[in-house]
Amino acid sequence: MSVDEIKSKLTAGLVEELINEPSAHYIHILLLRELQSSAIFTTNGQDADITTVGISACDGLVDYSPVMMFKRKQTGSDRRKGKELQRNLINVQDTMNVNEMNQQSPESMLYGSAAGDDAISVTSRVMYDTAYSIRDSSVLVEEKFQNAPGDAFAKGATTAIREPDFIMPGTLFPCVVTLRDATFQELTFVLGVTKMNKRYGAATSRIGRMDNHILGIYYGIEEGPANLFLSQEVARRLATSNGGLNSENLNKVLYSHVLDIEKTKGLVKQAFDEEIQTLNIKALMDSDVKELIDNIKEDEMKKALEEQKTKASAFFQGVNEKPKGKKKQKETKE
């Protein structure tokens, strides 16, 4: 099937031109993020971000503590990659400085920006959610210590210096990236960023190499399952396939040292596909997804960005030219 035919299939989730009011057009990109080297996901700069949640089994509730990949860790890295591609492909300069973004750039028009010189803020139309590891943090987080060597040839014992918690390679994060009221060119851009971006983590220590496995593309008029649901459901399905959904088998999954990546990919997609059966969401065929992803190369990205640059500039100027409403003056009583 041609890309144009695939585009026509996605009509319910896309818009032709940028609009200024939400209109319930959603595209969902189902991902399994696979960590391929040690990464740092912290809020305080030291301790890994974890939480405690429960998963129901046939014989009761099992609690565990997954690692969290906060949404800002995802969107920040994707935005840096998007602006990098923008500069490289169509020579549009932009910055990550909140109050200095080029609001007419395709990236800022899609991912949002704070009010600039024209006092207009742009709301992001790419929605991320915090992603959760399938396994417990106790088998995923490792602490490292180092000793500062100093200048002296001989010295006494020194206190070990602890580095931040590292998330181990092989950690899997099921997640969904949702586009609202996006054009086909913007979808191409986001797919390109997702396909090409390999680094996630803090801006100053982007050591975490990630492989983003795109498992499916969906479209409709509402949002789909949450990331936490997907991680919990995959753990339940892994336990079921290993002897039954009881606490013992579930704990074996949660505290296992490795997971079968191919099996996990299939279960993530299976869980999502079954959950959307009662929702106003449809799936693009796997063959169409592959065709669309394979088509995203440098030339196609450049073409999409050039087309979207024209649309973004025209939209921004149109909104900016609208007369500003005047505040009503309060009547004063004598």
C-alpha positions as CSV (number, residue, x, y, z in Angstrom):
1,M,0.0,0.0,0.0
2,S,1.3,3.5,-0.9
3,V,2.0,6.2,1.7
4,D,-0.9,8.3,0.3
5,E,-3.3,5.4,0.8
6,I,-2.0,4.9,4.4
7,K,-2.5,8.6,5.0
8,S,-6.2,8.4,3.9
9,K,-6.7,5.5,6.4
10,L,-5.5,7.8,9.2
11,T,-8.0,10.6,8.3
12,A,-10.0,10.1,11.6
13,G,-6.9,10.9,13.6
14,L,-5.4,13.7,11.6
15,V,-6.2,17.3,10.5
16,E,-5.4,18.9,7.1
17,E,-4.6,22.3,8.5
18,L,-3.6,23.5,11.9
19,I,-6.6,24.6,14.1
20,N,-6.8,26.6,17.3
21,E,-9.5,24.6,19.1
22,P,-9.2,20.9,20.1
23,S,-11.2,18.7,17.7
24,A,-10.7,15.1,19.0
25,H,-8.3,13.8,16.3
26,Y,-5.8,11.4,17.9
27,I,-2.9,9.4,16.7
28,H,-1.3,6.9,19.1
29,I,2.2,5.5,18.6
30,L,2.7,2.3,20.7
31,L,6.3,1.8,21.8
32,L,8.4,-0.5,23.8
33,R,11.5,1.5,24.9
34,E,14.5,-0.9,25.5
35,L,17.4,0.4,27.4
36,Q,20.6,-0.7,25.8
37,S,23.1,0.9,28.2
38,S,23.1,2.2,31.8
39,A,20.9,5.3,32.2
40,I,20.2,7.8,34.9
41,F,16.5,8.7,35.6
42,T,16.4,10.7,38.8
43,T,14.6,13.8,40.2
44,N,17.0,14.7,43.0
45,G,20.1,13.9,40.9
46,Q,21.0,10.9,43.1
47,D,18.2,8.3,43.6
48,A,16.4,6.5,40.8
49,D,12.8,7.5,40.3
50,I,10.6,4.6,41.6
51,T,7.1,4.2,43.0
52,T,5.0,1.4,44.5
53,V,2.0,-0.1,42.8
54,G,-0.1,-3.2,43.0
55,I,-0.9,-5.9,40.5
56,S,-3.9,-8.3,41.1
57,A,-3.3,-12.0,40.9
58,C,-5.8,-14.8,41.3
59,D,-4.8,-15.3,45.0
60,G,-4.4,-11.6,46.0
61,L,-2.7,-8.3,45.3
62,V,1.1,-8.3,44.7
63,D,2.9,-5.0,45.2
64,Y,6.1,-4.0,43.5
65,S,8.3,-0.9,42.9
66,P,8.9,-0.2,39.2
67,V,11.4,2.3,37.9
68,M,9.7,5.4,36.4
69,M,10.8,7.2,33.2
70,F,9.1,10.5,33.8
71,K,7.4,12.1,30.8
72,R,9.8,15.0,30.9
73,K,12.7,12.6,30.4
74,Q,11.0,11.5,27.2
75,T,9.7,14.8,25.8
76,G,12.9,16.7,26.6
77,S,15.1,14.3,24.7
78,D,12.7,14.1,21.8
79,R,12.5,17.8,21.6
80,R,16.3,18.2,21.5
81,K,16.4,15.6,18.7
82,G,13.6,17.4,16.8
83,K,15.3,20.8,16.9
84,E,18.5,19.1,15.9
85,L,16.8,17.6,12.8
86,Q,15.1,20.9,12.1
87,R,18.4,22.8,12.0
88,N,20.1,20.1,9.9
89,L,17.3,19.5,7.3
90,I,15.7,22.9,6.7
91,N,18.0,25.3,8.5
92,V,15.5,26.5,11.0
93,Q,17.1,27.7,14.2
94,D,15.4,27.1,17.5
95,T,16.4,26.7,21.1
96,M,15.3,24.7,24.2
97,N,15.3,28.0,26.2
98,V,11.7,28.2,27.3
99,N,11.2,32.0,26.6
100,E,13.3,32.2,23.5
101,M,11.9,29.5,21.3
102,N,11.2,30.2,17.6
103,Q,7.4,29.9,17.9
104,Q,6.9,29.6,14.1
105,S,9.2,26.6,13.8
106,P,7.5,23.3,13.1
107,E,8.9,21.7,16.2
108,S,7.8,24.5,18.6
109,M,4.4,24.7,16.9
110,L,3.9,21.0,17.6
111,Y,5.6,20.5,20.9
112,G,4.6,23.9,22.4
113,S,6.3,27.0,23.7
114,A,5.9,29.7,26.3
115,A,4.6,33.1,25.5
116,G,7.2,34.9,23.3
117,D,7.5,38.6,22.2
118,D,4.0,38.4,20.8
119,A,2.5,37.3,24.1
120,I,1.2,34.1,22.5
121,S,1.8,30.7,24.0
122,V,1.5,27.5,22.0
123,T,0.1,24.4,23.7
124,S,1.8,21.1,23.0
125,R,-0.1,18.6,20.8
126,V,2.3,15.7,21.6
127,M,1.3,14.0,24.8
128,Y,3.6,11.8,26.9
129,D,2.9,9.8,30.0
130,T,5.3,8.5,32.6
131,A,6.5,5.1,31.6
132,Y,7.0,2.2,34.1
133,S,9.3,-0.7,34.0
134,I,7.8,-4.2,33.9
135,R,10.2,-5.5,36.5
136,D,10.9,-4.4,40.1
137,S,13.5,-1.7,40.7
138,S,15.5,-4.1,43.0
139,V,16.7,-6.0,40.0
140,L,17.1,-3.0,37.7
141,V,18.9,-0.3,39.8
142,E,22.6,-0.6,40.6
143,E,24.7,1.7,42.8
144,K,28.2,2.6,41.8
145,F,31.0,4.0,44.0
146,Q,34.2,5.7,43.0
147,N,37.2,7.0,44.9
148,A,38.8,10.3,43.8
149,P,42.5,9.6,43.1
150,G,43.8,13.0,44.1
151,D,47.4,14.2,43.4
152,A,49.4,12.5,46.1
153,F,51.4,9.3,45.4
154,A,50.5,7.9,48.8
155,K,47.5,8.7,50.9
156,G,45.3,7.3,53.5
157,A,41.8,5.7,53.1
158,T,39.1,8.0,51.7
159,T,35.4,7.8,51.9
160,A,33.8,6.3,48.8
161,I,32.0,8.8,46.6
162,R,28.6,7.5,45.5
163,E,27.4,8.2,42.0
164,P,23.7,8.4,41.0
165,D,21.6,5.3,40.7
166,F,22.0,3.6,37.3
167,I,19.2,1.8,35.5
168,M,20.6,-1.4,34.0
169,P,20.6,-2.3,30.3
170,G,17.6,-4.5,29.3
171,T,15.0,-2.5,31.2
172,L,11.8,-2.3,29.2
173,F,9.3,0.6,29.3
174,P,6.0,0.1,27.4
175,C,4.5,3.5,26.5
176,V,2.3,5.5,24.2
177,V,3.0,8.8,22.5
178,T,-0.2,10.6,21.5
179,L,-0.6,13.3,18.9
180,R,-3.7,15.5,19.0
181,D,-5.0,17.4,16.0
182,A,-1.7,16.8,14.1
183,T,-1.1,16.9,10.4
184,F,0.4,14.0,8.4
185,Q,3.6,16.0,8.1
186,E,3.8,16.3,11.9
187,L,3.1,12.6,12.3
188,T,6.0,11.9,9.9
189,F,8.2,14.3,12.0
190,V,7.4,12.6,15.3
191,L,7.9,9.1,13.8
192,G,11.2,10.2,12.5
193,V,12.3,11.6,15.9
194,T,11.1,8.4,17.6
195,K,13.0,6.3,15.1
196,M,16.2,8.3,15.2
197,N,16.5,9.3,18.8
198,K,18.8,7.0,20.8
199,R,19.6,9.0,24.0
200,Y,17.4,9.6,27.0
201,G,18.1,11.0,30.4
202,A,19.3,14.3,31.9
203,A,20.6,16.9,29.4
204,T,24.0,17.0,31.2
205,S,24.4,13.2,31.4
206,R,22.7,11.7,28.4
207,I,24.4,8.4,28.7
208,G,21.4,6.2,28.4
209,R,21.2,4.6,24.9
210,M,17.6,3.5,24.1
211,D,16.0,1.6,21.3
212,N,12.5,2.7,20.5
213,H,10.5,-0.3,19.1
214,I,7.5,1.0,17.3
215,L,4.8,-1.7,17.8
216,G,1.8,0.0,16.2
217,I,0.0,3.1,15.1
218,Y,-3.6,3.8,16.0
219,Y,-6.1,6.5,15.2
220,G,-9.5,7.7,16.5
221,I,-11.4,10.2,18.6
222,E,-10.2,9.4,22.1
223,E,-7.1,8.5,24.1
224,G,-6.1,4.9,24.8
225,P,-4.7,2.8,27.7
226,A,-2.3,4.4,30.2
227,N,1.4,3.3,30.3
228,L,1.0,1.9,33.8
229,F,-1.8,-0.4,32.7
230,L,0.4,-1.7,29.9
231,S,3.3,-2.5,32.2
232,Q,1.0,-4.2,34.7
233,E,-0.9,-6.2,32.1
234,V,2.3,-7.4,30.4
235,A,3.5,-8.7,33.8
236,R,0.2,-10.5,34.3
237,R,0.3,-12.1,30.9
238,L,4.0,-13.2,31.3
239,A,3.0,-14.9,34.6
240,T,0.0,-16.5,33.0
241,S,2.1,-18.0,30.2
242,N,4.6,-19.3,32.8
243,G,2.1,-21.5,34.8
244,G,-0.8,-19.3,35.8
245,L,-1.7,-15.9,37.3
246,N,-0.8,-16.5,40.9
247,S,1.4,-14.5,43.3
248,E,4.3,-16.9,43.0
249,N,4.5,-16.8,39.2
250,L,3.9,-13.0,39.1
251,N,6.8,-12.4,41.5
252,K,9.0,-14.6,39.3
253,V,8.3,-12.2,36.5
254,L,8.7,-9.0,38.6
255,Y,12.0,-10.1,40.0
256,S,13.4,-11.9,37.0
257,H,16.9,-10.8,35.8
258,V,15.9,-10.7,32.1
259,L,12.8,-10.7,29.9
260,D,12.4,-12.1,26.4
261,I,12.2,-8.9,24.3
262,E,10.4,-10.4,21.4
263,K,7.8,-12.1,23.6
264,T,7.3,-8.9,25.5
265,K,6.8,-6.8,22.3
266,G,4.0,-9.2,21.3
267,L,2.4,-9.0,24.7
268,V,2.5,-5.2,24.8
269,K,0.7,-5.0,21.5
270,Q,-1.7,-7.7,22.4
271,A,-2.7,-5.9,25.6
272,F,-3.2,-2.6,23.8
273,D,-5.1,-4.1,21.0
274,E,-7.5,-5.9,23.3
275,E,-8.0,-2.9,25.5
276,I,-9.1,-0.6,22.6
277,Q,-11.8,-2.9,21.5
278,T,-14.3,-0.9,23.6
279,L,-12.8,2.5,22.6
280,N,-13.2,4.7,19.5
281,I,-9.7,3.7,18.3
282,K,-8.7,1.7,15.3
283,A,-5.4,0.1,14.4
284,L,-3.3,0.5,11.3
285,M,-2.3,-2.8,9.9
286,D,1.1,-4.1,10.8
287,S,2.2,-4.1,7.1
288,D,1.1,-0.5,6.7
289,V,3.0,0.5,9.9
290,K,6.2,-1.1,8.5
291,E,5.7,0.6,5.1
292,L,5.2,4.0,6.8
293,I,8.2,3.6,9.1
294,D,10.5,2.3,6.3
295,N,9.5,5.3,4.2
296,I,10.8,7.8,6.8
297,K,14.2,8.7,5.5
298,E,16.1,12.0,5.3
299,D,14.4,13.2,2.1
300,E,10.9,12.5,3.4
301,M,11.7,14.2,6.7
302,K,13.0,17.3,4.9
303,K,9.9,17.4,2.7
304,A,7.5,17.1,5.7
305,L,9.3,19.8,7.6
306,E,9.3,22.2,4.7
307,E,5.6,21.7,4.2
308,Q,4.9,22.0,7.9
309,K,7.1,25.1,8.2
310,T,4.7,26.9,5.8
311,K,1.6,25.8,7.6
312,A,3.1,26.6,11.0
313,S,4.1,30.2,10.0
314,A,0.7,30.9,8.3
315,F,-1.2,29.6,11.4
316,F,0.9,31.6,13.8
317,Q,0.5,34.8,11.8
318,G,-3.2,34.2,11.5
319,V,-3.7,33.8,15.2
320,N,-1.4,36.7,16.0
321,E,-3.4,39.0,13.7
322,K,-6.7,38.4,15.5
323,P,-7.8,41.4,17.5
324,K,-7.2,41.0,21.2
325,G,-10.2,41.2,23.4
326,K,-10.5,44.2,25.7
327,K,-11.0,43.7,29.4
328,K,-14.4,44.9,30.6
329,Q,-14.1,47.9,32.9
330,K,-15.8,47.5,36.3
331,E,-18.5,49.9,37.0
332,T,-18.0,52.0,40.1
333,K,-20.8,53.1,42.3
334,E,-21.0,56.6,43.6
